[in-house]
Amino acid sequence: MPRLQLLRPGHAPALLAFERENRAYFAMSVPDRGDDYFTHFAARHAELLTEQAAGLHFFHLLVDDDGEVLGRFNLVDAADGRAELGYRVAEHAAGRGLATAGVREACALATAAYGLTGLRARTTLDNTASRTVLARTGFTPCGEIELSGRPGLRFERSLENEASPRLP
């Protein structure tokens, strides 16, 4: 069963493969990372790990039993008890409930492991799947925004009344 794993150095090859294999798919709904991301992937991966160690961000990969990365679920800009949730799921894994399950698990980790009390998220209006996942997981729309020139929505979710889950 796929589970979230906190990003670590050994994830680099599988994460790079995930990003390469899904680049065109992701670009349909979020801005492309650009060629520079892939050219300098090793340096960027090291930066992410440094930022994570400093408690600024918490990066998670959804990994199956064979070690394949099926998605990313990140809590970024953690400060004052809040962070922003961002996520993406591989094209071949979409439509199986993995995004919803991953967001639920990320919310549980936000409370239990990182002591966060609230999360924010953003998506474009035309990303119906992402808006549905956010609604299913307790996020509520709280304002209109523009994302890379496209209309979008901001979402928020309070975690203050969350029961501390038992995580493996």
Secondary structure, DSSP 4 states (H G I P E B T S, - for coil): --EEEE--GGGHHHHHHHHHHTHHHHHTTS----HHHHHTHHHHHHHHHHHHHTTS-EEEEEE-TTS-EEEEEEEEEEETTEEEEEEEE-GGGTTSSHHHHHHHHHHHHHHHTT---EEEEEEETT-HHHHHHHHHTT-EEEEEEEETTEEEEEEEEE-TT-------
